[in-house]
Amino acid sequence: MLAGCANDPAPHEQLRLTEQAVSQARAVAAGEQVAPLQLATDKLAHAQRAMLQEQFKDARMLAEQAELDARLAEALVLTEKSQRQLSALNANIKRLRIELGNLQ
């Protein structure tokens, strides 16, 4: 079993990508509380601990999960922001239609 673990290379690149994804999600969220972002942060920390313990398979798996959670968090935040913008535009359109109706 130890020989199988020794064959797993250290996932340095995956950790780098995950750290970037988490940082980007944090920037997009800008202080908003998004559950997948907290999960991503926690899993990244676990992956980093697994790396220190040379548990490379676990580190890779956790880092991959953390990256996906971060990307989900970013997508959720962007979707919510888009929905708010769409609602504001629809409200403006409704207001303009009422104003145009009053002019006739």
C-alpha positions in Angstrom: 0.0 0.0 0.0 2.9 2.4 0.8 4.4 1.7 -2.6 1.1 2.9 -4.3 1.2 6.1 -2.3 4.8 6.7 -3.2 4.0 6.6 -6.9 1.6 9.5 -6.7 3.5 12.7 -7.7 3.1 15.8 -5.6 0.2 17.8 -7.1 2.0 21.2 -7.0 0.3 22.4 -10.2 -3.2 21.4 -9.0 -2.6 23.3 -5.8 -1.5 26.3 -7.7 -4.6 26.2 -9.9 -6.8 25.7 -6.9 -5.3 28.6 -5.0 -5.9 30.8 -8.1 -9.5 29.6 -8.4 -10.2 30.3 -4.7 -8.6 33.8 -4.9 -10.7 34.6 -8.0 -13.9 33.4 -6.3 -13.1 35.5 -3.3 -12.6 38.6 -5.5 -15.8 38.0 -7.3 -17.8 37.3 -4.1 -16.3 40.5 -2.5 -17.4 39.7 1.0 -20.6 37.8 0.1 -21.1 34.6 2.1 -21.2 31.8 -0.4 -21.3 28.2 1.0 -19.2 26.6 -1.8 -16.5 29.2 -1.3 -16.2 28.3 2.3 -16.1 24.6 1.3 -13.3 25.4 -1.2 -11.3 27.3 1.4 -11.6 24.4 3.9 -10.7 21.7 1.3 -7.7 23.8 0.1 -6.5 23.9 3.7 -6.9 20.2 4.0 -5.1 19.6 0.7 -2.2 21.8 1.9 -2.0 19.7 5.1 -2.1 16.5 3.1 0.8 17.8 1.0 2.9 18.5 4.1 2.2 14.9 5.2 3.1 13.7 1.7 -0.4 12.2 1.2 -0.3 13.3 -2.4 -3.3 11.3 -3.6 -5.5 12.9 -0.9 -4.0 16.3 -1.6 -4.8 16.1 -5.3 -8.3 14.9 -4.7 -9.0 17.6 -2.1 -7.4 20.3 -4.3 -9.5 19.2 -7.3 -12.7 19.3 -5.2 -11.7 22.7 -3.8 -11.2 24.1 -7.3 -14.6 22.9 -8.4 -16.2 24.4 -5.3 -14.5 27.7 -5.9 -15.6 27.7 -9.5 -19.2 26.9 -8.4 -19.1 29.7 -5.9 -17.9 32.2 -8.6 -20.6 31.0 -10.9 -23.3 31.4 -8.2 -22.2 34.9 -7.4 -22.0 36.0 -11.0 -25.5 34.5 -11.7 -26.9 36.3 -8.7 -25.4 39.6 -9.8 -26.7 39.1 -13.3 -30.2 38.4 -12.0 -30.1 41.6 -9.9 -29.0 43.6 -13.0 -31.8 42.0 -15.1 -34.4 42.8 -12.4 -33.2 46.4 -12.4 -33.3 46.7 -16.2 -36.8 45.2 -16.2 -37.9 47.7 -13.6 -36.5 50.6 -15.7 -38.3 49.3 -18.8 -41.6 49.1 -16.9 -41.1 52.6 -15.6 -40.3 53.9 -19.1 -43.4 52.2 -20.5 -45.6 53.8 -17.8 -44.0 57.2 -18.6 -44.5 56.7 -22.3 -48.1 55.7 -21.7 -48.7 58.9 -19.7 -47.3 61.0 -22.6 -49.9 59.8 -25.1 
